[in-house]
Amino acid sequence: MPETRWPAALGRRGVVASPHPLATVAGLEVLHRGGTAVDAAVAVGATIAVAYPHMTVLRGGTPSRLW
C-alpha cells in the first residue's frame, strides 16, 4: 500500500471512501453490522457534517454520493 498522510481503514466485504478517517470508519462499521450501501452513505454524511461542518450541509449531499 502506498504511503499517504491518512491512515488506511480497510474492510473485507465493502469499500468506503471519505475525506475524513472517522467518517470512513463509520461507514465501514455500518457495513460490518449488516447495513446497506445507502446506510453507510448516510453514516458517512452525518459524520462528515460533524467533522467538517464548514464543508458540508445535511441537506442534498447524500444523493450525489450515491450516484
ABEGO torsion letter per residue (X at the ends): XBBBABBBBBBAABBBBBABAAAAAAAAAAAAAGBBAAAAAAAAAAAAAAABAAABBABGAAAAAAX
